[in-house]
Amino acid sequence: MSVKTEAPDSRFAYVVVAARRARQLMAGAPPLVENPKSRQATRVAQQELKAGHLEFDIPARAGEEEEEKESKRR
C-alpha cells in the first residue's frame, strides 16, 4: 500500500474517500482549502480531493501482495 494524494481513478474509491472526508467536516474539522466554493461538506470534500490535499491509501486486493513480492524476487 502506498499513500496517494491525487484523486483515485475508480469512481467508487473517489466516492468513499470524499464521503469519509465529508463526515470529518460535518463533525467539525476545518477545511483544508482556503475559501471553499461551497458550504456543503460534500462539495468541500470534493474540492479538497481534486486539489490533492487529502492523503489516502487503497488496500491491495487479496493475493496481490504475494504476487508483487514474487515478481520482485525474480
N, CA, C and O atoms as a MOPAC input file, in Angstrom:
PM7 MOZYME 1SCF
protein

 N      0.84100 1    -1.17400 1     0.00000 1
 C      0.00000 1     0.00000 1     0.00000 1
 C      0.88600 1     1.23800 1     0.00000 1
 O      1.91500 1     1.29300 1     0.67300 1
 N      0.46600 1     2.20600 1    -0.75800 1
 C      1.17900 1     3.46800 1    -0.76300 1
 C      0.19000 1     4.60100 1    -0.57100 1
 O     -0.95400 1     4.52200 1    -1.01800 1
 N      0.63300 1     5.64600 1     0.09100 1
 C     -0.22000 1     6.78400 1     0.34500 1
 C     -0.30400 1     7.62100 1    -0.92800 1
 O      0.71300 1     7.92400 1    -1.55200 1
 N     -1.51400 1     7.98500 1    -1.30100 1
 C     -1.73800 1     8.76300 1    -2.51400 1
 C     -2.38900 1    10.08800 1    -2.16500 1
 O     -3.07500 1    10.20800 1    -1.15000 1
 N     -2.17000 1    11.07800 1    -3.01300 1
 C     -2.82300 1    12.36700 1    -2.80900 1
 C     -3.65200 1    12.79600 1    -4.01000 1
 O     -4.48900 1    13.69000 1    -3.89000 1
 N     -3.43400 1    12.17400 1    -5.17000 1
 C     -4.24700 1    12.54000 1    -6.32600 1
 C     -5.55500 1    11.76100 1    -6.28800 1
 O     -5.62300 1    10.67200 1    -5.71900 1
 N     -6.57900 1    12.31900 1    -6.89100 1
 C     -7.90200 1    11.69300 1    -6.86000 1
 C     -7.83800 1    10.30100 1    -7.47900 1
 O     -7.18200 1    10.11000 1    -8.50300 1
 N     -8.51500 1     9.32000 1    -6.86400 1
 C     -8.49000 1     7.95800 1    -7.39900 1
 C     -9.17400 1     7.86200 1    -8.75900 1
 O    -10.09100 1     8.62600 1    -9.05900 1
 N     -8.72000 1     6.92000 1    -9.57400 1
 C     -9.31200 1     6.69900 1   -10.89100 1
 C    -10.68500 1     6.03700 1   -10.78600 1
 O    -11.57700 1     6.30700 1   -11.59100 1
 N    -10.84000 1     5.19400 1    -9.81700 1
 C    -12.09600 1     4.47200 1    -9.62600 1
 C    -13.16200 1     5.41000 1    -9.05100 1
 O    -12.90900 1     6.11900 1    -8.07700 1
 N    -14.32600 1     5.41100 1    -9.64300 1
 C    -15.41500 1     6.25300 1    -9.13400 1
 C    -15.80700 1     5.82900 1    -7.72200 1
 O    -16.08300 1     6.67000 1    -6.86600 1
 N    -15.82900 1     4.53100 1    -7.49000 1
 C    -16.19400 1     4.01800 1    -6.16200 1
 C    -15.21200 1     4.50900 1    -5.11000 1
 O    -15.62300 1     4.99200 1    -4.05500 1
 N    -13.92000 1     4.39100 1    -5.38900 1
 C    -12.90400 1     4.83600 1    -4.43400 1
 C    -13.00900 1     6.34500 1    -4.20700 1
 O    -12.84500 1     6.82200 1    -3.08400 1
 N    -13.28100 1     7.08700 1    -5.27100 1
 C    -13.42800 1     8.54700 1    -5.15900 1
 C    -14.56500 1     8.89300 1    -4.20200 1
 O    -14.41300 1     9.75100 1    -3.33200 1
 N    -15.70000 1     8.22500 1    -4.36500 1
 C    -16.86400 1     8.49500 1    -3.52000 1
 C    -16.57800 1     8.11700 1    -2.07300 1
 O    -16.96800 1     8.84100 1    -1.15800 1
 N    -15.90500 1     6.99800 1    -1.85500 1
 C    -15.60200 1     6.55600 1    -0.49000 1
 C    -14.69000 1     7.55800 1     0.20900 1
 O    -14.93900 1     7.92800 1     1.35600 1
 N    -13.63900 1     7.99900 1    -0.47000 1
 C    -12.70000 1     8.95000 1     0.13000 1
 C    -13.40100 1    10.28100 1     0.41200 1
 O    -13.24900 1    10.84700 1     1.49400 1
 N    -14.16300 1    10.77500 1    -0.55400 1
 C    -14.86500 1    12.05000 1    -0.37000 1
 C    -15.90100 1    11.95600 1     0.75700 1
 O    -16.05700 1    12.90000 1     1.53000 1
 N    -16.59800 1    10.84200 1     0.85200 1
 C    -17.60900 1    10.67700 1     1.89500 1
 C    -16.98100 1    10.65200 1     3.28400 1
 O    -17.51300 1    11.24500 1     4.22200 1
 N    -15.86500 1     9.97600 1     3.41100 1
 C    -15.18900 1     9.93500 1     4.72000 1
 C    -14.73100 1    11.32900 1     5.13600 1
 O    -14.84900 1    11.71500 1     6.29900 1
 N    -14.20500 1    12.08000 1     4.16400 1
 C    -13.76800 1    13.44300 1     4.47500 1
 C    -14.97100 1    14.32800 1     4.79600 1
 O    -14.88400 1    15.16900 1     5.69100 1
 N    -16.07500 1    14.16400 1     4.09900 1
 C    -17.27600 1    14.95300 1     4.36800 1
 C    -17.77700 1    14.70300 1     5.79300 1
 O    -18.22400 1    15.62800 1     6.47000 1
 N    -17.70000 1    13.46300 1     6.23700 1
 C    -18.10000 1    13.15700 1     7.61800 1
 C    -17.21200 1    13.88600 1     8.60900 1
 O    -17.69500 1    14.38500 1     9.62500 1
 N    -15.90700 1    13.95200 1     8.32200 1
 C    -14.98700 1    14.67900 1     9.19700 1
 C    -15.34400 1    16.16200 1     9.23500 1
 O    -15.33200 1    16.77900 1    10.30000 1
 N    -15.66000 1    16.72800 1     8.08200 1
 C    -16.03200 1    18.14400 1     8.01900 1
 C    -17.32300 1    18.41300 1     8.78900 1
 O    -17.43600 1    19.42400 1     9.48300 1
 N    -18.29300 1    17.51000 1     8.66500 1
 C    -19.55900 1    17.67700 1     9.38700 1
 C    -19.36100 1    17.55900 1    10.89000 1
 O    -20.13600 1    18.11900 1    11.66600 1
 N    -18.32600 1    16.83200 1    11.30800 1
 C    -18.04100 1    16.67000 1    12.73100 1
 C    -17.25100 1    17.85000 1    13.29000 1
 O    -16.98700 1    17.90500 1    14.49100 1
 N    -16.86600 1    18.80400 1    12.41600 1
 C    -16.19300 1    20.00000 1    12.90800 1
 C    -14.76400 1    20.20700 1    12.44600 1
 O    -14.12700 1    21.17500 1    12.86000 1
 N    -14.24500 1    19.33800 1    11.61100 1
 C    -12.87800 1    19.50500 1    11.11200 1
 C    -12.81400 1    20.73500 1    10.20600 1
 O    -13.74500 1    20.99100 1     9.44200 1
 N    -11.72500 1    21.49500 1    10.28800 1
 C    -11.61200 1    22.67600 1     9.42300 1
 C    -11.30400 1    22.27800 1     7.98700 1
 O    -10.62100 1    21.27800 1     7.76300 1
 N    -11.79400 1    23.03900 1     7.00300 1
 C    -11.48900 1    22.72900 1     5.60600 1
 C    -10.00700 1    22.91500 1     5.30900 1
 O     -9.35300 1    23.76700 1     5.90800 1
 N     -9.48400 1    22.12400 1     4.39300 1
 C     -8.07400 1    22.19500 1     4.01800 1
 C     -7.83700 1    23.14400 1     2.84700 1
 O     -6.69000 1    23.38300 1     2.47100 1
 N     -8.89400 1    23.68000 1     2.27200 1
 C     -8.77200 1    24.64300 1     1.17300 1
 C     -9.15300 1    26.02100 1     1.68800 1
 O    -10.03400 1    26.16600 1     2.53400 1
 N     -8.47900 1    27.01200 1     1.16700 1
 C     -8.80600 1    28.39100 1     1.53600 1
 C    -10.02500 1    28.81600 1     0.73800 1
 O    -10.10800 1    28.53700 1    -0.45900 1
 N    -10.95600 1    29.47400 1     1.37000 1
 C    -12.17200 1    29.97800 1     0.72800 1
 C    -12.87800 1    28.90700 1    -0.09900 1
 O    -12.89400 1    28.98400 1    -1.32700 1
 N    -13.46000 1    27.90800 1     0.56600 1
 C    -14.19700 1    26.86700 1    -0.17700 1
 C    -15.31100 1    27.49000 1    -1.01200 1
 O    -15.92000 1    28.48300 1    -0.61200 1
 N    -15.56700 1    26.90100 1    -2.16600 1
 C    -16.59000 1    27.42100 1    -3.06800 1
 C    -18.00400 1    27.18800 1    -2.54700 1
 O    -18.94600 1    27.84300 1    -2.99200 1
 N    -18.15200 1    26.26800 1    -1.61600 1
 C    -19.45600 1    25.90400 1    -1.10100 1
 C    -19.37200 1    25.70500 1     0.40400 1
 O    -18.28600 1    25.55200 1     0.96300 1
 N    -20.52700 1    25.70800 1     1.05100 1
 C    -20.56800 1    25.44000 1     2.47900 1
 C    -20.94300 1    23.98700 1     2.74800 1
 O    -20.85200 1    23.52300 1     3.88500 1
 N    -21.36200 1    23.27000 1     1.71400 1
 C    -21.74400 1    21.86600 1     1.87700 1
 C    -20.49100 1    21.01700 1     2.08000 1
 O    -19.50500 1    21.16300 1     1.35800 1
 N    -20.54400 1    20.14000 1     3.06100 1
 C    -19.38900 1    19.31000 1     3.39600 1
 C    -18.97300 1    18.42400 1     2.22400 1
 O    -17.78100 1    18.22600 1     1.99200 1
 N    -19.94400 1    17.89100 1     1.48400 1
 C    -19.60600 1    17.01200 1     0.36500 1
 C    -18.87800 1    17.77700 1    -0.73500 1
 O    -17.93700 1    17.25500 1    -1.33300 1
 N    -19.29900 1    18.99200 1    -1.00100 1
 C    -18.64800 1    19.80700 1    -2.03900 1
 C    -17.24100 1    20.21600 1    -1.61100 1
 O    -16.31800 1    20.21300 1    -2.42500 1
 N    -17.07700 1    20.56400 1    -0.34500 1
 C    -15.75500 1    20.93300 1     0.16000 1
 C    -14.82100 1    19.73100 1     0.09100 1
 O    -13.65800 1    19.86800 1    -0.28700 1
 N    -15.32300 1    18.56100 1     0.45300 1
 C    -14.51200 1    17.34000 1     0.39900 1
 C    -14.06900 1    17.04900 1    -1.02800 1
 O    -12.91900 1    16.67000 1    -1.24800 1
 N    -14.95500 1    17.21700 1    -1.99700 1
 C    -14.58400 1    17.00800 1    -3.39700 1
 C    -13.54100 1    18.01400 1    -3.84500 1
 O    -12.61000 1    17.66400 1    -4.57000 1
 N    -13.68800 1    19.25500 1    -3.42200 1
 C    -12.72100 1    20.28900 1    -3.77800 1
 C    -11.34700 1    19.96800 1    -3.18500 1
 O    -10.32800 1    20.14700 1    -3.85300 1
 N    -11.31300 1    19.49800 1    -1.94200 1
 C    -10.05500 1    19.11400 1    -1.30200 1
 C     -9.40800 1    17.93500 1    -2.02100 1
 O     -8.19200 1    17.90600 1    -2.21100 1
 N    -10.22000 1    16.97400 1    -2.41600 1
 C     -9.71400 1    15.78500 1    -3.09600 1
 C     -9.12600 1    16.14600 1    -4.45300 1
 O     -8.04700 1    15.67200 1    -4.80800 1
 N     -9.82300 1    16.97700 1    -5.21000 1
 C     -9.33000 1    17.39200 1    -6.52000 1
 C     -8.05700 1    18.23300 1    -6.41900 1
 O     -7.20800 1    18.19000 1    -7.30900 1
 N     -7.92700 1    19.00200 1    -5.32600 1
 C     -6.74900 1    19.84900 1    -5.13400 1
 C     -5.55000 1    19.06100 1    -4.61200 1
 O     -4.43800 1    19.58800 1    -4.56500 1
 N     -5.76400 1    17.80100 1    -4.21800 1
 C     -4.66400 1    16.96600 1    -3.74000 1
 C     -4.29000 1    17.20300 1    -2.29200 1
 O     -3.15500 1    16.94400 1    -1.89300 1
 N     -5.24000 1    17.69600 1    -1.49100 1
 C     -4.96900 1    17.96800 1    -0.08300 1
 C     -5.21500 1    16.77200 1     0.82700 1
 O     -4.82900 1    16.79500 1     1.99600 1
 N     -5.84500 1    15.73900 1     0.31100 1
 C     -6.16800 1    14.57100 1     1.13700 1
 C     -5.19600 1    13.43700 1     0.86200 1
 O     -4.86300 1    13.15800 1    -0.29000 1
 N     -4.74900 1    12.79400 1     1.91000 1
 C     -3.89500 1    11.61000 1     1.78600 1
 C     -4.74400 1    10.38600 1     2.09800 1
 O     -5.49800 1    10.37800 1     3.07100 1
 N     -4.62200 1     9.35800 1     1.27700 1
 C     -5.38200 1     8.13300 1     1.48200 1
 C     -4.59300 1     6.98500 1     0.89100 1
 O     -3.67100 1     7.19300 1     0.10300 1
 N     -4.95500 1     5.78200 1     1.27100 1
 C     -4.34200 1     4.61100 1     0.66100 1
 C     -5.44900 1     3.62700 1     0.29300 1
 O     -6.45300 1     3.49400 1     0.99200 1
 N     -5.23400 1     2.95700 1    -0.80400 1
 C     -6.18600 1     1.96000 1    -1.27000 1
 C     -5.53700 1     0.60300 1    -1.02600 1
 O     -4.49500 1     0.30700 1    -1.61100 1
 N     -6.13500 1    -0.22800 1    -0.17100 1
 C     -5.52500 1    -1.51600 1     0.14000 1
 C     -5.46800 1    -2.42500 1    -1.08400 1
 O     -6.33300 1    -2.38400 1    -1.95900 1
 N     -4.43900 1    -3.23200 1    -1.11500 1
 C     -4.28200 1    -4.19000 1    -2.21500 1
 C     -5.32500 1    -5.29100 1    -2.08400 1
 O     -5.76100 1    -5.62200 1    -0.98100 1
 N     -5.71000 1    -5.84200 1    -3.20300 1
 C     -6.66300 1    -6.94700 1    -3.19000 1
 C     -5.98600 1    -8.19300 1    -2.63900 1
 O     -4.75800 1    -8.29100 1    -2.62800 1
 N     -6.77700 1    -9.12500 1    -2.19100 1
 C     -6.24100 1   -10.37000 1    -1.65200 1
 C     -5.42100 1   -11.07700 1    -2.72000 1
 O     -5.89800 1   -11.29200 1    -3.83400 1
 N     -4.21400 1   -11.43100 1    -2.39000 1
 C     -3.34400 1   -12.13600 1    -3.31800 1
 C     -2.42000 1   -11.22600 1    -4.10800 1
 O     -1.40500 1   -11.69500 1    -4.62400 1
 N     -2.73600 1    -9.94100 1    -4.22200 1
 C     -1.88800 1    -9.03000 1    -4.98600 1
 C     -0.55000 1    -8.79700 1    -4.30300 1
 O      0.48100 1    -8.67600 1    -4.96600 1
 N     -0.56800 1    -8.73600 1    -2.97300 1
 C      0.67500 1    -8.51200 1    -2.24000 1
 C      1.65400 1    -9.65800 1    -2.46800 1
 O      2.85200 1    -9.43500 1    -2.63900 1
 N      1.13900 1   -10.88600 1    -2.47000 1
 C      2.01100 1   -12.03900 1    -2.69600 1
 C      2.57000 1   -12.02000 1    -4.11300 1
 O      3.73700 1   -12.35300 1    -4.32300 1
 N      1.74900 1   -11.63400 1    -5.08900 1
 C      2.21000 1   -11.56600 1    -6.47000 1
 C      3.29000 1   -10.50300 1    -6.63700 1
 O      4.24700 1   -10.70600 1    -7.38500 1
 N      3.14600 1    -9.35500 1    -5.93800 1
 C      4.15300 1    -8.30800 1    -6.01100 1
 C      5.47700 1    -8.78400 1    -5.43200 1
 O      6.54000 1    -8.51500 1    -5.99100 1
 N      5.41000 1    -9.49400 1    -4.30600 1
 C      6.63000 1    -9.98100 1    -3.66700 1
 C      7.34400 1   -10.98100 1    -4.57800 1
 O      8.56800 1   -10.95000 1    -4.70200 1
 N      6.57400 1   -11.86500 1    -5.21400 1
 C      7.16800 1   -12.85900 1    -6.10100 1
 C      7.77200 1   -12.20700 1    -7.33800 1
 O      8.82700 1   -12.63400 1    -7.80600 1
 N      7.11800 1   -11.17900 1    -7.87400 1
 C      7.65400 1   -10.52400 1    -9.07500 1
 C      8.91500 1    -9.73200 1    -8.74400 1
 O      9.77800 1    -9.57300 1    -9.60600 1
 N      9.04000 1    -9.23600 1    -7.52500 1
 C     10.24200 1    -8.50300 1    -7.11800 1
 C     11.42100 1    -9.45100 1    -6.91600 1
 O     12.57400 1    -9.06900 1    -7.11100 1
 N     11.12700 1   -10.67500 1    -6.52900 1
 C     12.19200 1   -11.67000 1    -6.31500 1
 C     12.81900 1   -12.10500 1    -7.61900 1
 O     13.98900 1   -12.48600 1    -7.65000 1
 N     12.05600 1   -12.05200 1    -8.70000 1
 C     12.52700 1   -12.53800 1    -9.99300 1
 C     13.43200 1   -11.57400 1   -10.63100 1
 O     13.92400 1   -11.82400 1   -11.73200 1

